[in-house]
């Protein structure tokens, strides 16, 4: 009976220790959330013609998209960064109606889908 109680206490202790270790590990893993402005390719906080130039330079392999920031902020249609994205930003700058929410602030979390509007 005493051996049985000791074994039970040991099992409970091990289970509790494992649960605590798992919960601490789960709490320490967190994704960095990054806010960005849709269409702001150079990250200066505004959408202007310089952003179109950055997109064109990335597409022509004259500039690197380090970390994917240009793609994340300027792939407007979700089909990959292409010249249509640069053209849509130019249309936005010319004040044409756009459904791509250019100029709005979004949040990117590596564990969530991109393009989640900040409310």
C-alpha positions in Angstrom: 0.0 0.0 0.0 2.8 2.4 0.9 4.7 1.5 -2.3 1.5 2.1 -4.3 1.1 5.6 -2.7 4.7 6.5 -3.3 4.4 5.5 -6.9 1.2 7.4 -7.3 2.8 10.5 -5.7 5.8 10.2 -8.0 3.5 9.9 -11.1 1.5 13.0 -10.0 4.7 14.9 -9.4 6.2 14.0 -12.8 2.9 14.9 -14.5 2.8 18.3 -12.7 6.4 19.0 -13.5 5.9 18.1 -17.2 2.8 20.3 -17.3 4.6 23.2 -15.8 7.6 22.8 -18.2 5.3 22.7 -21.2 3.3 25.8 -20.1 6.5 27.8 -19.5 7.9 26.7 -22.9 4.6 27.6 -24.6 4.5 31.0 -22.9 8.1 31.8 -23.9 7.3 31.2 -27.6 5.8 34.3 -29.0 5.7 35.9 -32.4 6.8 39.4 -33.0 4.0 41.5 -34.4 5.0 44.0 -37.0 2.9 46.9 -38.1 3.3 48.3 -41.6 1.5 50.6 -44.0 0.0 48.9 -47.1 2.0 50.2 -50.1 4.9 51.6 -48.1 7.7 49.7 -49.8 10.6 51.8 -48.3 9.2 51.8 -44.8 9.3 55.6 -44.3 5.7 55.8 -43.1 4.1 57.3 -46.2 3.0 55.9 -49.6 4.5 58.0 -52.4 6.2 57.6 -55.8 9.4 56.5 -54.0 7.6 53.3 -53.0 6.8 52.5 -56.6 10.5 53.0 -57.5 11.5 50.5 -54.7 9.1 47.9 -56.1 10.5 48.4 -59.6 14.0 48.0 -58.3 13.2 44.9 -56.4 11.5 43.4 -59.5 14.5 44.2 -61.6 16.8 42.6 -59.0 18.6 46.0 -58.5 17.6 45.9 -54.8 17.0 43.0 -52.4 13.8 42.5 -50.4 15.6 41.7 -47.2 13.2 40.0 -44.8 10.3 40.2 -47.3 9.2 43.6 -46.1 8.5 44.9 -49.6 6.5 41.9 -50.6 4.6 41.9 -47.3 3.5 45.5 -47.6 3.1 45.8 -51.4 1.8 42.5 -52.6 -1.7 44.0 -52.9 -3.5 41.2 -54.6 -1.8 38.3 -52.9 -0.5 36.9 -56.2 3.1 37.8 -55.5 4.9 41.1 -56.0 4.7 42.2 -59.6 4.4 45.3 -61.7 0.6 45.4 -61.2 1.2 46.2 -57.5 3.4 49.2 -58.5 0.7 50.3 -61.0 -2.0 50.0 -58.3 0.0 52.2 -56.0 0.4 54.8 -58.8 -3.3 54.7 -59.3 -3.8 55.3 -55.6 -1.4 58.3 -55.8 -3.4 59.7 -58.7 -6.4 59.4 -56.4 -8.2 56.7 -58.3 -10.6 54.4 -56.3 -8.8 51.4 -55.0 -10.0 48.3 -53.1 -6.6 47.4 -51.8 -6.6 49.6 -48.7 -3.4 51.3 -49.7 -2.2 53.7 -47.0 -3.9 51.8 -44.2 -2.0 50.3 -41.3 -1.9 46.5 -41.0 -0.3 44.1 -38.6 1.7 41.0 -39.5 2.3 38.2 -37.1 4.4 35.2 -38.3 1.8 32.8 -36.9 -1.2 34.5 -38.5 -2.2 35.3 -42.0 -0.8 38.5 -43.3 -2.9 41.5 -44.2 -4.8 41.7 -40.9 -6.1 45.2 -40.5 -5.2 47.0 -37.2 -8.4 48.1 -35.6 
